[in-house]
Amino acid sequence: MKRPGTRAMRLPGLVLLALGLGACGVPSAKTSSTPRLSVHIAESSRFAALPVDLSQALGFFRQQGIRLQQTSTRRASLTVGPIGGRWPVVGIVNRGLDGFVLGAVKDPGFRLTALNQVPVAYPKNDPALALAFRALMRIHHVTDFLLEPLTPTHMLRLWHSGHLPYVVANAALRYHLLRSDPQGVTLVVLSATTGPMPSLVVSGRSHVLPQFLAGLNLALWYLETHTPQQVWSILPPRLRTAQSLSFIEEADRHHWFSPTTVPSHRDYDRARSFWQNVGVHWPTYYRAVDMQPSLTALSLTP
């Protein structure tokens, strides 16, 4: 639970000054010489893009003297996306698994063991979610369950007609499922059973990497100290949808975003142990993580 009063914190004077200068509309004489940084944002998770979008909207990257260009993976200097795809990890964004177990009816006494020999549907376009669910079930010593891959459209249709008793869904699909049938309930939040561990990270190399991470730090600070409605209202109009507000509320409720981009050794080891349950092996923390850029970024953050 957040400390009382943190939501009321004001932006630091330097940030307000940066926002004011950025909003005046006067072209900067240094614009042409400002370093441009190419970044790829994973399309698989809205949570990967949120801090970047927020930092852009509030001028935090401009404050750090860089311009961002979102581009394809091949040309990008940096990637913000699921951990495990690229090494080394140079910063962390999210420390909670984006996954839920939903049920068609309320069950206050629900336990994962209830899914023994029961069909559980999951979106076939999200195999990583199914893998995370398998790892979670192994931790709880439940091995005799039936995962059924379905298209999200098929899942929505069957859920609405009452033919799916249990489903595993990410935040995006969960939003649509519960809108389709408000009687449905969230039975399990995957990250609540695993504890904090890195899920979305920054990887890659750039001479302005610390400045990028410093901009993300300010966005993470804003997410921590402002209400979901305040965060949502600052996003560009194209991103200000009911679904994005739902994402922000979920992230806030379950404390998914990291306080800073500094990778935690303990959280990394927890994730490494979790994925080993399903045969996914990561390098050790000291081989896989370069913490120096994120530590440098802290000294650049006002």
N, C-alpha and C positions, 0 to 999 in steps of 0.2 A: 504494500500500500504506500502511496506517495505521501510525503510529509504534507501536513496542512499548510496551505498558503503558497506552495510552490507554483501553482497555476497562475497566481497573480504576479509573478516576477515580471519585471519589465526587461525589454531588450537592453543590453549594455549600450552605453553612450556611443561607443565606436560603431556598433551595428546600426544604431539609429542614424548616425551620420552617414554611413555607407548607403543605407536605404534612401535617405534624403537626396544624396548626390546622384544615386542611380536613377531616381524617379524624375529628376528635373528635365531630362530629355536633351541635355546639351552634349553633343558628341565629345568624347575625350580625345585629347591630342595624342594619348598613348595607345589608343585602340589598336592601331595597326601593329604595334610592337608587343602587345599583350600575348603571352604564350597561349597557344591553342592546344587543348588536350582532347584526344579522341578517346571516347569511353563507350563500351558496349554494355547495354543493360539487358539482362536475361529477360526474354519475353514470357517465361514460364511463371513468373511471380510478380504481382503488382507491388509487393512489398519491397522488391529490389529497387524499383524506380522511385518510390515515394520520397525517401530522403534526398535523392538527387533532384527531383522536381521541386521539392521544397527549398533546397539550397539555391537553386536557380531563381525561383520566384522571389526569394528574400534578398537576393544579391550577395549571398555569402561567398560564392566562387569569385565574383568580381572583386569583392573585398580582399580576397587572397591573391588577386592579380592574375587570374587565369580565365580563359574562355573555354567552355565545354562544347564539344561536338559529338553528339551521339551517332555512332556509326556501326558497321558490321563487325563481327568478331575478327575477321582476317586483318582488318586495318586498324583495329583499336589498340591503343597502348595499354589500356586498363579494361578489366571486365568486372562488372558487379553482377554476381549470380550465385547459384548454389555451390556450396563447398564440395570439393572432391573432383572438380573438373580440371582446375589449373593450379599449379604451384609455382612459387610459394604464395601463401596467404599473407597479404601485407596489411589487411585491415578487416574488421568485422562490422557488419551492418545489423544483422538480425540474429537473435539467439533463441529462437523458438521454432519448432516444426510447424509448418502450415498444414495442419490436418485435423480432422474431426471424425468421430464416429457418431452418426445420427440414427435416431430411432423413430419409428412411426408413432409410438405412444410414449407417454411419460413413464419413467421407471426409476423412482428414487433409490431403489436398492440395486441398481444395475452394476454388474461386475463383468470384466472382460471374459471371464470363464463362461458366461452365458452364451458366448458365441461359438462354443464347442459344437461341431457338427451342424452349424447353421450357415446358410449362404449369406455372404456379405458382398454387396456390389461395390465396385470402385470404377472411376473413370479410366478407360483403357488408354487415353492419351496422356496419362500421368503415372507411368510405371514406378517412378521414384516414390510416389505416395504409397503405392502397394508394398514396396520394399520396406518403407518405414513402418508400415502397419505390421508386416511380418516380423520385423525386429522387435517391435513393441510386444507382440504376442509371445515371442520367445522369452522375453524377460519375465512375462507373467506365466510362463510354463503352459501356455495354451497352444497346442500344435495341430489339433484336429478341427480346423475351420476351413471353409470353402470360399475362396475369393473368386468373384465372378466379374470379369472385365466387360464393361458396357460403355457405349458412347454416352457422353453427357446428355444428349437429346433423349436417348432411350431411357436413361436413368430418370430424367425429369418426368417422362410420360408414365413410367411404371410407378414412380413415387406418388405422383398426383392421383393415380387410380388405386393406390393402396396396396400395390403388389410387391413393395420392397420393404421388408421389416427393418433391415439395417443397411446402412451405406457408409463408406469411407469417402470423405470429400475434402477438397481444399477450400479455402475461404471463398473463392470465386463461385464454385459450384454450390457450396453451402448456402450462400446468399440466395441463389435462384431456387434451390430446393425448398427453403423455408418460406420463400415468397409464394411458391406453388402450393404448399400445404402448411399453413401456419400452425397446425396441430403437431407437426414434427418437432422433435427436441434434440438438443445436443447432449449426448450421453457421455462422451469422452473428448477432452482436448488433448491431443497427443503430447504436446509440449509440457502439459501439467503433470504427466506421468513420467517424463524423462528427465525433467530438470533443465535448466538453461544450458544450451550448447549451440555453437555456431551453425547457422543454416545458410545465410547469405553473406558472402565475403567479397572483398576487393582483392584481385590478383593482377599481376603485371608489373611493368617497370616504366618509370618516367622521371625526368629530372624535376618535375613539379608535383610528384606524388604527395609529398607532405602537405603542399598547399591544397590539393584535392581533398585529402583526409581532414584537413583543418576545416574546410567548408562543410564536409559531412558531419564533423563534430558539432558544428553550430546548428545544423539541421536536426541532429539527434537531441541536442539540448532543447530545441524548440518543441520537438515531439514530447519530450519529458515534462516540460513546464507549461504546456498549453492544452486546453481541452480539445478533443477531437473536432468539435465544431469550429474552433478557432483555426486549427490546422487546415481543415477542409476549405475554409473560406479564403485562405491565402493562395490556394492552388489556381493555376490558369483555368479559365472557364471551361475548356474542353475536358478537363479532368474533374470538374466539380459535379460529380454525379452521385446519385443515391448509393450506388454500389461502392464508389470510392470512400464515401463516408462510413459505410459499413466496414470496409477494410480497416480504416483508421481506428474505428471503435474497437474492433477485435484486437488489433495490435496493442492498443492502450490497455484493454481489459486484461490481457494475458502477458503484458510486459515483454513483448517480442523484440522490441528494438533495443540494441545495446546502448548503454549510457555514453560510451565513446567507441572509437574505432580500434582501440588497443585490444588485441586478441588475448583472451584469458587462457592461461595454461590449463587450469582446472576444467574449464568448459570444453576446451579442445579435446582433452583426454576423455571426458565423458562421451563426447560425440564419437571419438575413435573406438571406444569400447562398445558403444551402441551399435555401430555399423558392422563391427566384427561379428555380431550375432548372425548376420546373413551373408557372411563371406566377403564383405567389402573391407579391404585393408588399406589403411592410410599410413603415411610415414609418421615418425614420431614428431612431437611438437618442434623440437630443435632442428629437425631437417625440413619440416614443412612450412614453418612460420618465420617470417622476417618481421620482427616487432619494431625495429628501429624507425621506419618511416612514420608509424603511428605515434611513437613517442616524440619524434620531432614535431609532428603536427600539433601536439598538445602545447608546445611552446609558441606556436603561431596563432593559437586560438585566444581571442581577447577575453 
